[in-house]
Amino acid sequence: MHWGSMLVTPHISGAWQHAFNDVTPAAALAFASTDIGFNVTGVPLAEDSTLIDAGLDFVLGEKMTAGVSYSGQFGEGVQDNAVKGRLIWLF
């Protein structure tokens, strides 16, 4: 679509993410030089969550595009939000 003389391209996507089996990431590791072992446990994942991404891309010129977007993840006990910007210059 056009906004004044600028071409604007909207985009949006949504998804559902389901984690199977054990939702707590863990790894048993060891140092190669000493063989001393240790365990690492991560933050538990949400079993079910919704993913959303929406944004706009603006054509600024023949070889330049700018964009801004929002990304979010929502689940039980989990919330992750991000705003992203980008500038593409082809030369």
N, C-alpha and C positions, 0 to 999 in steps of 0.2 A: 504494500500500500504506500501511498505518497503522503508525506507530511511537508507541505510547502513544496520545495524543489528536491527534497531528500527522499530517497527510497528507504522504507522501514520494513523489516521482516520480523514479525513476532514468532516466537516458538514456545511451546509448552509440552511437557510430558509428565506422566504420572505412572507410578508402578507400585506394586506390593512386593515386599521382600519377606520371605519366610526362612528362618534358620532351622535346620534339621539336627537331630541328635543333641549332642552336648553343646550348649550355647556359651560355655566359658572356654576361651582359647587358652591352651597350655602347651608348653614344650619342655622336654628334658634335654638339657645341653651339657657340654663338658668342654673345658679348655684343652686344646690339642697338646700343649706343651707339658701340662701337669696331670691330665686326666681327672682333675677335680670336677665333679659334677654339680649341677644346680638346676633348679626348676624355675621357670618363668610362667606366670599366670597373668592373662590379660583381663580387661574389663568385660563382663558378660554382655553378650549381644541380646538385643530385643528379639523375642521369638517371632513376632510379626510387626512390621513397620510399613509406613507409607512413605514413598519417595516422590518429591515434587521438584520440577525444574521449569522455570519460566523466564523469558527474557525478550529483549529487543536487539536487533542488529541494525545499524545505521550506515548506509553507504554515503561516505563523506566526499568521495571523488572517484575517479576512474580506477585508482590503485589503492584507495584507503577505506577501511571499514572499521567502525567502532561498535562495541557491544556491551551491554550490561545484562546480568541475569541474577536470579535468586535460586538457590538450591536448599531444600529442606528435607529432613528425615524426622518422622514422628512415630513413636512407638511407646509401649508401656515402660515408663521410667526413662525414656530416651528422647532427647530433642537436640537436633543439630541444624543450625542455620548458617547460610553463607551468602554473601553478595559478591559477585565477581564482575570485573571489568576487563576489557581487552581492546587492544588497538592492533590492527593488521595493516601493514604497509608493504605492498608488493613493489619491488624495484628490480 
